[in-house]
C-alpha cells in the first residue's frame, strides 16, 4: 500500500489515467449487465481495501434507479 501512496504522490497524472481506465472497464461491465437484465453484479476485487474479497453493486445502481 505504501508503494501505491508513493506512486500517487510521484506520478499523479499516470495514476489518474490508470484510475480512469479501470473505472471505464467497470462502467462498461455494469452497463452491459444492466442491458442484459442483471439483478446485481459482483467484482472479485477488493478495490484496495484489503478487508474483503468482493464488492456487490446493488441492482438499483446497475439499473440506474
HUGI-V737923 format. One record per residue. N is the residue number from 1. RES is the residue in one letter. SS is DSSP state (a for helix, b for strand, c for the rest). PSI is psi in whole degrees, 0 to 359 (999 if undefined). BURIAL is I if it has 9 or more other ideal C-beta (glycine too) atoms within 8 Angstrom, else O. Layout:
n=[N;N]
res=[RES;RES]
ss=[SS;SS]
psi=[PSI;PSI]
burial=[BURIAL;BURIAL]
This chain:
n=[1;2;3;4;5;6;7;8;9;10;11;12;13;14;15;16;17;18;19;20;21;22;23;24;25;26;27;28;29;30;31;32;33;34;35;36;37;38;39;40;41;42;43;44;45;46;47;48;49;50;51;52;53;54;55;56;57;58;59;60;61;62;63;64;65]
res=[X;X;X;X;X;X;X;X;X;X;X;X;X;X;X;X;X;X;X;X;X;X;X;X;X;X;X;X;X;X;X;X;X;X;X;X;X;X;X;X;X;X;X;X;X;X;X;X;X;X;X;X;X;X;X;X;X;X;X;X;X;X;X;X;X]
ss=[c;a;a;a;a;a;a;a;a;a;c;a;a;a;a;a;a;a;a;a;a;a;a;a;a;a;a;a;a;a;a;a;a;a;a;c;c;c;c;c;b;b;b;c;c;c;c;c;c;c;c;c;c;c;b;b;b;c;a;a;a;a;a;c;c]
psi=[325;323;318;314;321;317;322;320;321;327;58;322;318;319;322;317;317;316;320;319;311;316;321;321;313;319;317;316;320;316;317;320;318;317;329;356;21;143;344;175;143;141;121;67;137;2;30;1;335;18;10;166;354;149;132;129;122;153;324;322;317;316;342;23;999]
burial=[O;O;O;O;O;O;I;I;O;O;O;O;O;O;I;O;O;O;O;O;O;O;O;O;O;I;O;O;I;I;O;O;I;I;O;O;O;I;O;I;I;O;I;O;O;I;O;O;O;O;O;O;O;I;I;O;I;O;I;O;I;I;O;O;O]
